[in-house]
Amino acid sequence: MGRRLIQQRRGKASHTFLARKDGVTARYAPMPKDKQGLRGQVLSLFKDSGRMNILADVLLENNLHSYMVAAEGISVGQKIELGKKASLGIGNVLVLNEIPEGCPIFNIEHVSGDGGVLVKGTGLYALIVSKDNNYAFVKMPSGKIKQVSLDCRATIGCAAGGGRTDKPMIKAGTAFHKAKARKKWFPTVRGVKMNVLDHPFGGSAHHAGKSKSTSRNAPPGRKVGAIASKRTGRIKKN
């Protein structure tokens, strides 16, 4: 009888392979219906566990704390504005309808009121390309143009922490601790380098030995390789 494979044990989603959920929730504060905007002050900038972003603890004028993804260039004690009547400054939060075209933005709401879900990675920003009566057309960091409602909010500037990926790991121990903080499996061994009983790609003189396509509904242990692949084979050039 074969061994319990790593991908089988991970498929159970036991505590060994689950990330900790001890971070804070970073999202925009809901806007009061009787006001066009809020003012706040940055109390602190801190690194949250489980994510790469730098967060800002903002104390709003209604005595509520709001944790938001920090913009590059803001500082402790800085005053920021949120809402339709906010000025166009780094770290301020406005609706897309009030932001001019070509302005860099990040932490964009996908649906109005969801708190911000798009373009939140360190050093990232998007650009408003154009607008119509109902939507803003936003160029994402990937180059894709995304259609977002004008009622959605976004932060002016780019997300703090740019250049994070430029620093090399130098040694395996650094990569190990980075993976451990996120419950990632490290180091990883390629399946083709394993024995037959350790992985479906094992043996066969270090190649898969059969098609790497597998079903979307395959059980853990078999669900490796090209999962539900749309196409296989080489791409022929014209």
VMD Tcl script that draws the C-alpha trace (Angstrom):
set ca {
  {0.00 0.00 0.00}
  {1.33 3.43 -0.97}
  {2.07 6.32 1.30}
  {-0.21 9.21 2.14}
  {0.88 11.78 -0.42}
  {1.49 15.43 0.50}
  {-1.24 16.64 -1.83}
  {-3.67 14.20 -0.20}
  {-2.93 15.55 3.26}
  {-3.22 19.12 2.00}
  {-6.55 18.28 0.38}
  {-8.06 17.68 3.81}
  {-7.22 21.29 4.77}
  {-6.14 20.31 8.26}
  {-4.60 22.85 10.63}
  {-1.15 21.84 9.40}
  {-1.81 23.42 6.03}
  {-4.20 26.27 6.93}
  {-3.06 29.87 7.28}
  {-3.67 31.63 10.56}
  {-6.51 34.14 10.65}
  {-5.21 36.58 13.24}
  {-4.84 39.71 11.12}
  {-7.05 42.78 11.06}
  {-9.74 43.54 8.50}
  {-8.61 46.35 6.20}
  {-11.49 48.04 4.41}
  {-13.03 51.45 3.90}
  {-15.30 52.76 6.64}
  {-18.97 53.06 5.64}
  {-19.94 56.64 4.80}
  {-22.70 58.30 6.86}
  {-25.79 59.03 4.80}
  {-26.10 62.58 6.14}
  {-22.52 63.62 5.27}
  {-20.59 63.96 2.05}
  {-17.29 62.99 3.62}
  {-15.19 62.25 6.69}
  {-11.84 63.45 7.97}
  {-9.33 61.37 9.86}
  {-5.79 61.26 11.19}
  {-3.20 58.54 10.70}
  {-2.35 57.19 14.17}
  {0.17 54.54 13.12}
  {1.59 52.56 10.23}
  {2.13 48.86 10.85}
  {2.78 45.54 9.15}
  {-0.13 43.14 9.41}
  {0.47 39.41 9.79}
  {-0.50 37.26 6.84}
  {-0.14 40.01 4.23}
  {2.61 42.04 2.61}
  {0.88 45.41 2.83}
  {1.62 48.25 5.20}
  {-1.63 49.28 6.90}
  {-2.63 52.63 8.31}
  {-4.66 52.95 11.51}
  {-6.89 55.98 10.86}
  {-8.96 57.61 13.61}
  {-12.01 59.19 12.00}
  {-13.83 62.25 13.28}
  {-16.75 60.05 14.38}
  {-14.33 58.27 16.79}
  {-14.20 55.07 14.72}
  {-10.95 53.32 13.78}
  {-10.45 52.36 10.16}
  {-7.64 50.11 8.93}
  {-6.71 50.89 5.34}
  {-3.93 49.93 2.94}
  {-1.38 52.74 3.31}
  {-0.41 54.92 0.37}
  {3.22 55.51 -0.52}
  {4.33 58.77 1.08}
  {1.86 59.19 3.96}
  {3.14 59.64 7.50}
  {1.95 59.32 11.08}
  {-0.11 62.33 12.10}
  {-1.15 63.15 8.55}
  {-4.75 64.24 7.99}
  {-6.67 62.38 5.30}
  {-10.11 62.85 3.82}
  {-12.71 60.31 2.75}
  {-15.81 60.87 0.65}
  {-17.17 62.73 -2.35}
  {-15.95 66.14 -1.17}
  {-12.38 65.01 -0.36}
  {-9.52 66.89 -1.97}
  {-7.26 65.26 -4.54}
  {-4.29 64.33 -2.33}
  {-2.10 61.31 -1.66}
  {-3.90 58.90 0.68}
  {-7.35 60.48 0.32}
  {-10.31 58.28 -0.59}
  {-12.75 59.45 -3.28}
  {-15.38 57.94 -5.52}
  {-14.23 57.32 -9.08}
  {-16.65 59.92 -10.38}
  {-14.64 62.64 -8.58}
  {-11.18 61.40 -9.68}
  {-9.81 62.85 -12.93}
  {-8.62 60.65 -15.77}
  {-4.95 59.64 -15.65}
  {-4.79 59.78 -11.84}
  {-3.04 56.82 -10.13}
  {-5.32 54.94 -7.73}
  {-5.29 51.70 -5.71}
  {-7.47 49.70 -3.31}
  {-10.44 50.03 -5.66}
  {-13.92 48.78 -4.81}
  {-15.29 46.28 -7.29}
  {-18.85 46.79 -6.07}
  {-19.83 49.97 -4.28}
  {-19.53 49.44 -0.52}
  {-17.39 46.28 -0.56}
  {-14.50 48.08 1.18}
  {-11.87 47.80 -1.58}
  {-10.72 44.58 -3.26}
  {-8.76 45.54 -6.42}
  {-5.10 46.64 -6.76}
  {-3.97 46.16 -3.16}
  {-0.50 44.64 -3.65}
  {2.59 46.53 -2.53}
  {3.75 49.17 -4.96}
  {0.79 48.69 -7.33}
  {-1.49 51.30 -8.84}
  {-4.07 51.57 -11.59}
  {-4.97 54.42 -13.96}
  {-8.36 55.79 -14.95}
  {-8.37 55.73 -18.75}
  {-11.81 57.14 -19.49}
  {-15.36 57.46 -18.17}
  {-18.92 57.36 -19.43}
  {-22.21 58.11 -17.71}
  {-22.13 55.05 -15.44}
  {-18.67 53.48 -15.48}
  {-14.98 54.28 -15.25}
  {-12.57 52.28 -17.40}
  {-9.54 51.49 -15.27}
  {-6.24 50.16 -16.58}
  {-5.06 47.51 -14.12}
  {-1.38 46.78 -13.33}
  {-1.64 43.76 -15.66}
  {-2.61 46.05 -18.55}
  {-6.21 44.84 -18.63}
  {-8.95 47.49 -18.88}
  {-11.61 46.89 -16.23}
  {-15.04 48.50 -16.08}
  {-15.92 49.78 -12.60}
  {-18.95 51.73 -11.41}
  {-18.45 55.45 -10.80}
  {-19.89 55.03 -7.29}
  {-16.96 52.84 -6.20}
  {-14.22 54.31 -4.00}
  {-10.45 54.27 -4.43}
  {-7.37 55.74 -2.75}
  {-5.20 58.31 -4.51}
  {-1.57 57.27 -5.11}
  {0.09 53.86 -5.10}
  {0.18 51.20 -2.39}
  {3.09 51.46 0.04}
  {5.88 48.90 0.01}
  {7.06 49.20 -3.58}
  {10.36 47.49 -4.36}
  {9.75 44.71 -1.85}
  {10.41 42.00 -4.41}
  {13.72 43.58 -5.46}
  {15.52 42.31 -2.37}
  {17.02 38.84 -3.00}
  {16.43 35.95 -0.61}
  {20.19 35.27 -0.36}
  {19.73 31.97 1.50}
  {17.17 29.20 1.80}
  {16.46 29.99 5.44}
  {14.96 33.35 4.48}
  {12.66 31.69 1.96}
  {11.72 29.09 4.59}
  {10.62 31.70 7.14}
  {8.74 33.64 4.48}
  {6.81 30.51 3.55}
  {6.25 29.51 7.17}
  {4.62 32.84 7.98}
  {2.01 32.08 5.31}
  {1.64 28.35 5.95}
  {3.23 27.56 2.60}
  {4.92 24.24 1.94}
  {8.69 24.77 1.70}
  {10.93 23.43 0.34}
  {8.98 21.81 -2.48}
  {10.18 18.84 -4.48}
  {9.08 18.39 -8.08}
  {6.78 15.48 -8.61}
  {8.88 14.08 -11.47}
  {11.84 13.79 -9.08}
  {9.87 11.55 -6.67}
  {9.42 7.81 -6.58}
  {6.40 6.12 -8.10}
  {4.62 5.68 -4.77}
  {5.13 9.32 -3.75}
  {3.52 11.14 -6.67}
  {1.54 10.39 -9.86}
  {4.46 11.84 -11.86}
  {7.09 9.82 -10.01}
  {9.42 7.29 -11.63}
  {9.59 6.77 -15.40}
  {13.12 8.22 -15.66}
  {12.17 11.67 -14.40}
  {9.28 12.68 -16.62}
  {5.54 12.45 -16.09}
  {5.22 9.25 -18.10}
  {1.64 10.04 -19.09}
  {-0.59 12.98 -19.84}
  {-0.52 15.71 -17.19}
  {-4.17 16.61 -17.81}
  {-6.51 15.73 -14.98}
  {-10.14 16.26 -14.09}
  {-11.42 19.25 -12.17}
  {-13.18 16.79 -9.86}
  {-10.20 14.50 -9.31}
  {-9.56 13.58 -5.66}
  {-6.58 14.97 -3.71}
  {-3.59 12.88 -4.69}
  {-4.63 12.60 -8.31}
  {-5.38 16.30 -8.85}
  {-1.91 17.36 -10.03}
  {-0.55 18.74 -13.27}
  {-2.74 20.51 -15.84}
  {-6.07 20.69 -14.01}
  {-9.05 20.83 -16.40}
  {-6.77 21.98 -19.23}
  {-8.52 23.67 -22.14}
  {-5.90 22.53 -24.63}
  {-2.79 20.34 -24.76}
  {0.18 19.93 -27.04}
  {2.61 22.37 -28.57}
  {1.54 25.72 -29.95}
  {2.32 25.73 -33.66}
  {3.71 28.93 -35.10}
  {2.39 30.21 -38.40}
}
mol new
graphics top color blue
foreach p $ca { graphics top sphere $p radius 0.5 }
foreach p [lrange $ca 0 end-1] q [lrange $ca 1 end] { graphics top cylinder $p $q radius 0.2 }
display resetview
